[in-house]
Amino acid sequence: MKASLASDMLVNYFNIQKVMWEPFIETWDFKLDVIRTQSQSSFLNTSAVTDIHLTSTPQLNLNLTVPGIEVHN
């Protein structure tokens, strides 16, 4: 089995002090590949191996601010 997902992600939080939405994670493009292989041994035991690959060309930008941290408390 092989599955691939290509997407972009953006996460905002509500800054109650400024009464506006602010970015926590800026727009980030990524690709996720999942490959599951099944093998059989001579004793009919089956084992599965799952490989997960996350790749991205742009860097992941996180914005950590005091109001953003207070939202999670």
QUIFENTA-V403674 format. One record per residue. N is the residue number from 1. PSI is psi as a letter, one per 30 degrees, with the letter a starting at -180 (* if undefined). NEAR is the number of other C-alpha atoms within 10 Angstrom. D_LAST is the distance of its C-alpha to the last C-alpha in Angstrom with 1 decimal. Layout:
N;PSI;NEAR;D_LAST + N;PSI;NEAR;D_LAST
This chain:
1;k;8;40.9 + 2;k;10;39.3 + 3;k;10;36.5 + 4;k;13;35.2 + 5;k;11;32.4 + 6;k;12;32.3 + 7;l;10;29.5 + 8;l;12;27.3 + 9;k;11;23.5 + 10;k;11;21.4 + 11;k;13;17.7 + 12;l;14;16.4 + 13;l;16;13.3 + 14;j;15;13.7 + 15;j;17;13.4 + 16;f;12;13.6 + 17;e;7;15.2 + 18;f;9;18.0 + 19;h;8;18.1 + 20;l;10;18.7 + 21;k;12;17.7 + 22;l;17;17.2 + 23;k;17;17.9 + 24;e;18;15.5 + 25;k;16;18.4 + 26;l;17;21.8 + 27;k;15;24.6 + 28;k;16;25.6 + 29;k;16;28.7 + 30;l;16;29.1 + 31;k;14;31.5 + 32;k;14;30.9 + 33;k;14;34.0 + 34;k;14;34.3 + 35;k;13;37.7 + 36;k;12;38.7 + 37;k;11;42.1 + 38;k;10;44.0 + 39;l;10;46.8 + 40;k;10;49.4 + 41;l;8;51.1 + 42;f;6;54.7 + 43;g;6;53.7 + 44;g;8;52.0 + 45;k;8;48.6 + 46;k;10;46.1 + 47;k;10;43.1 + 48;k;9;40.6 + 49;k;9;38.9 + 50;k;12;35.9 + 51;k;10;35.3 + 52;k;12;32.2 + 53;k;11;32.4 + 54;j;12;29.8 + 55;k;12;31.4 + 56;k;13;30.5 + 57;e;9;32.6 + 58;l;10;30.1 + 59;l;11;27.3 + 60;j;14;23.6 + 61;j;12;21.8 + 62;k;12;18.1 + 63;j;12;16.7 + 64;j;11;13.9 + 65;l;11;13.1 + 66;e;8;10.9 + 67;e;15;10.2 + 68;e;18;9.5 + 69;e;11;7.0 + 70;f;10;5.2 + 71;e;11;5.7 + 72;f;7;3.8 + 73;*;5;0.0
